[in-house]
Amino acid sequence: MMEVDYLIIGQGLCGTLLSRELLREGATVRLIDDHNPNAASMVAGGIINPVTGKRMVRSWMIEELLPFAQKTYDAFGAELGVSLVKECSILDIHATQEGRNLFMDRMSSDSDYLHETEQIQWSEYFRFNYGVNEIAPCLLVDMQLMIACWREKLQAANAIAEEVFDSADITVASDHVMYKDIKATHIIFCDGAGGSINPYFDMLPWTADKGEALIVSIPGLPRNNIYKQGISIVPWKDDLFWVGASHDWKYTDMQSSAAYRHSVETQLNYWLKVPYTIIDHLVARRPANMERKPFAGLHPLFPAVGIFNGMGGKGVSMAPYFAHELAAHLVHGTPLTPAVDVRRFARILSTKNYG
Ligand SMILES: Cc1cc2nc3c(=O)[nH]c(=O)nc-3n(C[C@H](O)[C@H](O)[C@H](O)COP(=O)(O)OP(=O)(O)OC[C@H]3O[C@@H](n4cnc5c(N)ncnc54)[C@H](O)[C@@H]3O)c2cc1C
């Protein structure tokens, strides 16, 4: 029998960062992941944009989250011997006069992140009539490289299994969990979109959010910025660009859709002045929820069962900070930020008959 402190289900962004933090705390971990290429972390653009939404307001806790994320990805990259994060700007290429006016209005009260920028050089690459502004600093994180490098480390330490986990295979006691030949003091679910069908946490207020993006070759476009006009054009691997993403809350299947590809092509045909070729089409479900805040901590009825999930479309900024906080909570009992503590849903989680 193998004994570990933490059995972690899922090695996406959340399972990766939480397992690293737990190891740094001196705990032992074992991970299980089914290596799904359509998991959210495998298709995400990796952007941390401090000012989001149509109204361009600062993201929740961004003053703490952004520097913490930068420090974490820098340090993690150094440990793995790769570069995971780079600072960049988002060039907001306005599609309408209203968009430009809104930016200027917001800029007058938020000069930390919103700036004027040079206009003229961008007319070589883009067709636009309403000017360009800059959102900075932003971060661009190579999550796929981070997950792949960490997986190699875990494999070398025999600390990860590639398999599909089934909750029916666990026996839960008050102070430990048994799964096959593994005894763990806790099981922590980092199962992303799988959380909504997880029998321990399916009562949480999950929402369905299908996201699509295209991988595009644009040889003539400079690679040191993100370009945004509704969709974002983001530097990706192998000299390619990631172009996305959609939010579809009423989808009926998880296939890549011809309609999305067509809408992006229509925009690029007008917007881009340099040639492009579509190389790939990515699709995944975001682990989103009604509150847009993470779920972290232990189940109110099963203290050996925990969760780190619910990152929605902002996992890249939120996961480093809360992985650190959750690891300290699990190992030392320090409190969680109440807004992310899953026990805020104690009442609803306690109403279910767990049979
Ligand atoms: C198109 C798109 C673009 C995005 N862009 C950004 C962005 O630019 N910036 C940003 O901050 N966020 C972005 N996101 C959101 C981001 O991807 C998520 O917040 C984050 O990746 C969630 O990580 P996770 O580890 O919780 O989930 P996941 O990445 O889904 O990881 C869960 C892992 O658990 C595994 N798993 C699940 N169930 C089981 C099981 N039963 N057995 C074994 N393994 C299992 C899965 O295969 C997966 O490997 C985007 C998402 C999408 C879809």
The ligand as a MOL file (V3000), in Angstrom:
LIG
                    3D

  0  0  0     0  0            999 V3000
M  V30 BEGIN CTAB
M  V30 COUNTS 53 58 0 0 0
M  V30 BEGIN ATOM
M  V30 1 C -10.6240 28.9990 -24.8560 0
M  V30 2 C -10.1610 29.3300 -23.4780 0
M  V30 3 C -9.3110 30.4080 -23.2710 0
M  V30 4 C -8.8550 30.7200 -21.9820 0
M  V30 5 N -7.9830 31.7540 -21.8250 0
M  V30 6 C -7.5710 32.1030 -20.5760 0
M  V30 7 C -6.6630 33.1660 -20.3890 0
M  V30 8 O -6.1430 33.7730 -21.3440 0
M  V30 9 N -6.3510 33.5350 -19.1100 0
M  V30 10 C -6.8840 32.8970 -18.0230 0
M  V30 11 O -6.5890 33.2690 -16.8850 0
M  V30 12 N -7.7030 31.8300 -18.1850 0
M  V30 13 C -8.0660 31.4360 -19.4260 0
M  V30 14 N -8.9240 30.3910 -19.5840 0
M  V30 15 C -9.4050 29.7110 -18.3680 0
M  V30 16 C -8.3620 28.7340 -17.8400 0
M  V30 17 O -8.1040 27.8050 -18.8480 0
M  V30 18 C -8.8690 28.0390 -16.5810 0
M  V30 19 O -9.1910 28.9940 -15.5920 0
M  V30 20 C -7.8410 27.0920 -15.9920 0
M  V30 21 O -7.0400 26.5090 -16.9790 0
M  V30 22 C -8.5340 25.9950 -15.1890 0
M  V30 23 O -7.5570 25.0980 -14.7260 0
M  V30 24 P -7.9980 23.8070 -13.9030 0
M  V30 25 O -6.7510 23.1200 -13.4840 0
M  V30 26 O -8.9950 24.1690 -12.8630 0
M  V30 27 O -8.8340 22.9060 -14.9400 0
M  V30 28 P -8.3390 22.0220 -16.1840 0
M  V30 29 O -7.3940 22.7170 -17.0140 0
M  V30 30 O -9.5910 21.5040 -16.8280 0
M  V30 31 O -7.5720 20.8100 -15.5070 0
M  V30 32 C -8.2530 19.7140 -14.9160 0
M  V30 33 C -7.4430 18.4680 -15.1770 0
M  V30 34 O -8.0760 17.3700 -14.5180 0
M  V30 35 C -8.2020 16.2910 -15.4290 0
M  V30 36 N -9.3490 15.5040 -14.9860 0
M  V30 37 C -10.6250 15.9280 -14.7990 0
M  V30 38 N -11.3950 14.8900 -14.3940 0
M  V30 39 C -10.5800 13.8070 -14.3060 0
M  V30 40 C -10.7820 12.4500 -13.9380 0
M  V30 41 N -11.9910 11.9780 -13.5670 0
M  V30 42 N -9.7330 11.5810 -13.9840 0
M  V30 43 C -8.5000 12.0300 -14.3440 0
M  V30 44 N -8.2490 13.3170 -14.6980 0
M  V30 45 C -9.2760 14.1920 -14.6840 0
M  V30 46 C -8.4010 16.9790 -16.7740 0
M  V30 47 O -8.1200 16.1290 -17.8530 0
M  V30 48 C -7.3960 18.1170 -16.6500 0
M  V30 49 O -6.1030 17.6840 -17.0270 0
M  V30 50 C -9.3380 29.9960 -20.8620 0
M  V30 51 C -10.1690 28.8990 -21.0630 0
M  V30 52 C -10.5860 28.5640 -22.3510 0
M  V30 53 C -11.4740 27.3820 -22.5350 0
M  V30 END ATOM
M  V30 BEGIN BOND
M  V30 1 1 1 2
M  V30 2 1 2 3
M  V30 3 2 2 52
M  V30 4 2 3 4
M  V30 5 1 4 5
M  V30 6 1 4 50
M  V30 7 2 5 6
M  V30 8 1 6 7
M  V30 9 1 6 13
M  V30 10 2 7 8
M  V30 11 1 7 9
M  V30 12 1 9 10
M  V30 13 2 10 11
M  V30 14 1 10 12
M  V30 15 2 12 13
M  V30 16 1 13 14
M  V30 17 1 14 15
M  V30 18 1 14 50
M  V30 19 1 15 16
M  V30 20 1 16 17
M  V30 21 1 16 18
M  V30 22 1 18 19
M  V30 23 1 18 20
M  V30 24 1 20 21
M  V30 25 1 20 22
M  V30 26 1 22 23
M  V30 27 1 23 24
M  V30 28 2 24 25
M  V30 29 1 24 26
M  V30 30 1 24 27
M  V30 31 1 27 28
M  V30 32 2 28 29
M  V30 33 1 28 30
M  V30 34 1 28 31
M  V30 35 1 31 32
M  V30 36 1 32 33
M  V30 37 1 33 34
M  V30 38 1 33 48
M  V30 39 1 34 35
M  V30 40 1 35 36
M  V30 41 1 35 46
M  V30 42 1 36 37
M  V30 43 1 36 45
M  V30 44 2 37 38
M  V30 45 1 38 39
M  V30 46 1 39 40
M  V30 47 2 39 45
M  V30 48 1 40 41
M  V30 49 2 40 42
M  V30 50 1 42 43
M  V30 51 2 43 44
M  V30 52 1 44 45
M  V30 53 1 46 47
M  V30 54 1 46 48
M  V30 55 1 48 49
M  V30 56 2 50 51
M  V30 57 1 51 52
M  V30 58 1 52 53
M  V30 END BOND
M  V30 END CTAB
M  END
